[in-house]
Each structure stands twice: as structure tokens, then as C-alpha cells.
């Protein structure tokens, strides 16, 4: 299972990294002044991923598209 890790960098900013189930770091975020901001960014990322996943079938075809903006 994948996971997010929040850490403080050398400059004192909070960042998060996404780790795959094998422990490999897949990507890291930009720096945030507050840990709460980094946690919020993780939540947004998870919500967006869930939206994309819900629109796809097991074969990877898009089942539905979001409504076009008026």
C-alpha cells in the first residue's frame, strides 16, 4: 500500500513524499511553512486521485467525464 510521509527539510519547511508499496519515493512536494498546509495538500491529492479512479474502469477506459464548465 502506498503512503505519504511528511517531513521537515533543512530549510525548516514541511514537505511530503509519496512512497509506493515497495518503499520507493515516487515524488516529493514543494515546501510549506506550516505542517497543516502540507497535510491539506495531501488531502487534496488524495481527493483528486479518487475522482480520477472513480471515472475509470478496470480496463482503464473513462466511464464518465466531468460536466463542462458553463
C-alpha positions in Angstrom: 0.0 0.0 0.0 1.2 3.5 -0.8 1.7 6.2 1.9 2.6 9.8 2.3 5.3 10.9 4.7 5.5 14.5 6.0 8.9 15.7 7.0 10.8 19.0 7.7 13.5 19.9 5.3 16.9 21.5 6.0 15.3 24.9 5.4 12.7 24.4 8.1 9.8 23.9 5.6 7.4 21.0 5.7 7.2 18.7 2.7 5.6 15.4 1.9 6.8 12.5 -0.2 4.7 9.8 -1.8 6.0 6.3 -1.3 5.0 3.2 -3.3 4.2 -0.1 -1.6 7.8 -1.2 -2.2 9.1 1.8 -0.2 10.4 3.7 -3.2 9.8 7.5 -3.1 7.8 8.4 -6.2 7.7 12.2 -5.8 8.1 15.0 -3.2 6.1 18.1 -2.7 7.0 21.8 -2.6 7.8 23.3 0.8 5.1 24.6 3.1 5.6 26.9 6.1 3.0 25.1 8.2 2.6 21.3 8.7 -1.2 21.8 8.4 -0.7 23.1 4.9 1.3 20.1 3.8 -1.4 17.8 5.3 -4.1 19.8 3.4 -2.1 19.3 0.2 -2.1 15.6 0.8 -5.8 15.5 1.3 -6.4 17.4 -2.0 -4.1 15.0 -3.8 -6.0 12.0 -2.4 -9.4 13.5 -3.3 -8.3 14.2 -6.9 -6.9 10.7 -7.3 -10.1 9.2 -6.0 -12.1 11.3 -8.5 -9.9 10.1 -11.4 -10.0 6.5 -10.2 -13.9 6.6 -10.0 -14.1 7.7 -13.6 -12.1 4.7 -14.9 -13.0 1.1 -15.3 -10.6 -1.8 -14.6 -9.5 -1.7 -18.2 -8.5 2.0 -17.9 -11.3 3.4 -20.1 -13.1 6.5 -19.0 -16.6 5.7 -17.9 -17.8 9.3 -17.5 -16.4 12.7 -17.9 -16.9 15.7 -15.6 -19.5 18.2 -16.8 -18.2 21.0 -18.9 -18.0 24.4 -17.3 -20.7 26.8 -18.4 
